[in-house]
Amino acid sequence: MYYARFALLGLWVVWASALAQPFPSKQVRLITPFPPGGSADVIARITGQRLGEVLGQPVLVENRAGAGGVVGSDYVAKQPPDGHTLLLVTGAYPVSAVMMKALPFDPLNDIAMVSLLTSYPFVISVAPGSPFKSLGELIAHAKANPGKLNYPSGGIGTVHHLSGELFNTLAGTDLTHIPYRGGNALLIETLAGRTDVLFEAITLSIGQIQAGKLRPLAVTSKERWKALPDTPAVHETLPGYEVISFIGIGVTGGTPATIVHRLSSDLHKALDADTVKRLVELGGEPRASSPEEMRRFIQTEIDKWRSVVAQRNIERQ
């Protein structure tokens, strides 16, 4: 009995000591699973800088790109669960969970969700020389000419690909999917008139739209978006269609709940007026959430894209 009590006392001391550990106690890193230069990378650096100010120490932003974000996500999933390695979670995350046959980590358990940061719609757009002036005209022509119109993506199983297939399902059209190898090919091919319809995040297409190089037909949200107030919402023509991409923060699964909620609270503080202004300039809207709300959101996105993959008989990679 004496030894049992002594052992329990020892465990309590270790547990209490762990709770008393200051956080952060070492370098905090924010892993962005994409190459430098894109809008996600910009938001990662904005967030990292401001979060570092809230934490009282710099946050190191690291790019670990590969396999559509899977390499960086898997890296974070395998780090010590102490809250010091964060992951930039984007709209590609739930798509990878659906499209990969052998994902090397559990997307809802090996990564703990912390908070959403921003959300933004895609824009359905065409080149200025396109004959389509509205989404209704595009749908009518596509229905009358099945398989004649096409749309580009950054590859099979990407958000762009599945966005087009969801559109085909709800609009009753048969737009032909043309996969490219990522990069700027989607915009380049559409601007050159070699592809007909572009499904692209507003954060990447808004500059071309403002410059008059793309004609927006609809934003893929339920309501019109502040950054493009004169562009109709897709629901005005095609009820039920919605593609909202997002950026949020996750952390290694198994991180103590106290640290996860501490990080969530600190991220909310980081979304101050200046940070919000920069997110809006990129086309997004601030969307702070609790860890539980973000986890439910990711689950909903996984369920949505899994349904699209099944309905369109898309082969998983």
Rosetta blueprint (number, residue, H / E / L):
1 M L
2 Y H
3 Y H
4 A H
5 R H
6 F H
7 A H
8 L H
9 L H
10 G H
11 L H
12 W H
13 V H
14 V H
15 W H
16 A H
17 S H
18 A H
19 L H
20 A H
21 Q L
22 P L
23 F L
24 P L
25 S L
26 K L
27 Q L
28 V E
29 R E
30 L E
31 I E
32 T E
33 P L
34 F L
35 P L
36 P L
37 G L
38 G L
39 S H
40 A H
41 D H
42 V H
43 I H
44 A H
45 R H
46 I H
47 T H
48 G H
49 Q H
50 R H
51 L H
52 G H
53 E H
54 V H
55 L H
56 G L
57 Q L
58 P L
59 V E
60 L E
61 V E
62 E E
63 N E
64 R L
65 A L
66 G L
67 A H
68 G H
69 G H
70 V H
71 V H
72 G H
73 S H
74 D H
75 Y H
76 V H
77 A H
78 K L
79 Q L
80 P L
81 P L
82 D L
83 G L
84 H L
85 T E
86 L E
87 L E
88 L E
89 V E
90 T E
91 G L
92 A H
93 Y H
94 P H
95 V H
96 S H
97 A H
98 V H
99 M H
100 M L
101 K L
102 A L
103 L L
104 P L
105 F L
106 D L
107 P L
108 L L
109 N L
110 D L
111 I E
112 A E
113 M E
114 V E
115 S E
116 L E
117 L E
118 T E
119 S E
120 Y E
121 P E
122 F E
123 V E
124 I E
125 S E
126 V E
127 A L
128 P L
129 G L
130 S L
131 P L
132 F L
133 K L
134 S L
135 L H
136 G H
137 E H
138 L H
139 I H
140 A H
141 H H
142 A H
143 K H
144 A H
145 N L
146 P L
147 G L
148 K L
149 L L
150 N E
151 Y E
152 P E
153 S E
154 G L
155 G L
156 I L
157 G L
158 T L
159 V H
160 H H
161 H H
162 L H
163 S H
164 G H
165 E H
166 L H
167 F H
168 N H
169 T H
170 L H
171 A H
172 G L
173 T L
174 D L
175 L L
176 T E
177 H E
178 I E
179 P E
180 Y L
181 R L
182 G L
183 G L
184 N L
185 A H
186 L H
187 L H
188 I H
189 E H
190 T H
191 L H
192 A L
193 G L
194 R L
195 T L
196 D L
197 V L
198 L E
199 F E
200 E E
201 A E
202 I H
203 T H
204 L H
205 S H
206 I H
207 G H
208 Q H
209 I H
210 Q H
211 A L
212 G L
213 K L
214 L L
215 R E
216 P E
217 L E
218 A E
219 V E
220 T L
221 S L
222 K L
223 E L
224 R L
225 W E
226 K L
227 A L
228 L E
229 P L
230 D L
231 T L
232 P L
233 A E
234 V H
235 H H
236 E H
237 T L
238 L L
239 P L
240 G L
241 Y L
242 E L
243 V L
244 I E
245 S E
246 F E
247 I E
248 G E
249 I E
250 G E
251 V E
252 T E
253 G L
254 G L
255 T L
256 P L
257 A H
258 T H
259 I H
260 V H
261 H H
262 R H
263 L H
264 S H
265 S H
266 D H
267 L H
268 H H
269 K H
270 A H
271 L L
272 D L
273 A H
274 D H
275 T H
276 V H
277 K H
278 R H
279 L H
280 V H
281 E H
282 L L
283 G L
284 G L
285 E E
286 P E
287 R L
288 A L
289 S L
290 S L
291 P H
292 E H
293 E H
294 M H
295 R H
296 R H
297 F H
298 I H
299 Q H
300 T H
301 E H
302 I H
303 D H
304 K H
305 W H
306 R H
307 S H
308 V H
309 V H
310 A H
311 Q H
312 R L
313 N L
314 I L
315 E L
316 R L
317 Q L
